[in-house]
Amino acid sequence: MTGHDRHHISRGVAYGLATTVVGATAAATVKWLHGQGLSPWFIVWVQYGIGVLVLLPWLLRLGPVAALHTTRLRIHAIRSLGGWVGFCAFYLALPHVPLVDATVLRYAAPLWVPVVVWLWWRSRIPASRALALLGGFAGVLVMLRPDLSGIRAGHLLGVLAGLGLAVSMAATRALSSSEPANRVLCYYFGIAFVVSTPMALPHLQPLTPATALGLLYVGLSIFLTMVLYTRAFSYAPTTVVAPLSYVGVPVAGLLDWWLWGHLPQAAAVYGILIIVSCGVLAVTSGHRQASEH
């Protein structure tokens, strides 16, 4: 991919927005599947299994050796495990907190991206970005009520989901400079499927036609979001793509209200606004630095 292609901003924005909207509908389906008695571990395992099956024709056509040959296996592993942790924590949170709460905490990933980039590449965090990070984390506390009485285990899992997603974002951008999208996805789905298997096997159960269709939708939707997500980071930098994840917050809020009748309390709304504003500032301030990924 040429340097010009790697900075086709409008195309990256379109892919990023599509990723977020499709992902929000998949998350709502996962929450519904929880209500039907399916384990989060089983759902995430099926999700990754579907991704492996979708990629299998490409893998067989090129041959495993040619398709998977890479000199960046370590970054593939980091990207895969970060994404896996993000999804597992998110799905485990959904039965315990409203969809919009889990979504905004997962999509607080842009707050973590500069920290991940600093730890990984040792790049300096500008003062303006550091202040935005502190403001964003304060927004998380406001969202969970000032006296912390609103914190549940699901909220902490949501925070972990955001951290995992941030690692995935940074690694995806790093891989996009040399690795084709299908190779990135093949490593991701393959590694995630393998590490999900031990947790999923104790939760195998018969499916109804409705739950089977729900699982199929989740698997295909997540595969589509991974394609769109990888494409987005191949065309635009993290500072542009990462804030687009916040579009998922109002979409999740509408689905939460429509399907489950959940309306966020005032403190949650204020916290969400702070998180979104500071998250955008965190990844866009200091964006001219060479450390941008």
Secondary structure, DSSP 8 states (H G I E B T S, - for coil): --TTGGG-HHHHHHHHHHHHHHHHHHHHHHHHHHHTT--HHHHHHHHHHHHHHHHHHHHHHH-HHHHH--S-HHHHHHHHHHHHHHHHHHHHHTTTS-HHHHHHHHTTHHHHHHHHHHHHH-----HHHHHHHHHHHHHHHHHT-TTSTT--HHHHHHHHHHHHHHHHHHHHHHHTTTS-HHHHHHHHHHHHHHHHHHHHGGG-----HHHHHHHHHHHHHHHHHHHHHHHHHHHS-HHHHGGGGGGHHHHHHHHHHHHH-----HHHHHHHHHHHHHHHHHHHTTTTSTT--
